[in-house]
Amino acid sequence: MEFFLEGIREAGSLLLRGDAAVLHAIWVTAFCTTTAVTLAALVAFPYGAWLGIHRRDGRGFQVFAIRVGMFTPTVVVGLFVYGLLSRQGILGGLDLLYTKSAIIFGEFLLAFPLIVVLTHGAVSSLDRRVPETAKTLGAGRLRVLHTVLGEVRVGLVAAYLAGFARCLSELGVVLLVGGNFKMETRTLASTITLQVRKGEFSQGLAAGFILLVLAVGTAMLAHRLSREAQS
């Protein structure tokens, strides 16, 4: 128990004294995760809704492929992104490897299939009369899509938070394409790995505690939305 209490005290000490490395790791984690998940959601919401609306029009293979992407190990996604961004890769000329942009790209690929699947599930469970009524009233495709997304907005927020939670503690992508450079691409998750390897267990636990606080906050928000949806 003393071991964990030491980690909590260390976390408080690092935050109170404004440790630059820790604060930067928090910022990189929040920035990359928020940016990646937001970009993924902007594409995944309409695509998932479109799959849900037209679920009887032979979209089964697309749904299956997206589900495969959702269950793909994160380290495999990181390896794929590394291959694309390395000097020999097709995107090597962009010089994005070992940058925050590379992390965002990798986390985008992690969040996208998850958000699509959850959006598709929410729309598929929606009463079919909703899009049909909108079409009857003369709504075009975009208006129908907007109407359907509005009806499942609580599910969309839950899907966004699920994607956020998956990317928040991501390590495989961060290490492979971010490089874990101090004050550049080091996140809270990669900080934990580094400190444990160095034998600095208390500092690793401190970073883990901070990451846990962020995760708990996300979980509390998702739980509250779930209760509102049930009511």
ABEGO torsion letter per residue (X at the ends): XAAAAAAAAAAAAAAAAGBAAAAAAAAAAAAAAAAAAAAAAAAAAAAAAAAAAAAAAGAAAAAAAAAAAAABBAAAAAAAAAAAABAABAAAAAGABGBAAAAAAAAAAAAAAAAAAAAAAAAAABBAAAAAAAAAAGBBAAAAAAAAAAAAAAAAAAAAAAAAAAAAABAAAAAAAAGGBBGAABBAAAAAAAAAAAGBAAAAAAAAAAAAAAAAAAAAAAAAAAAAAAX
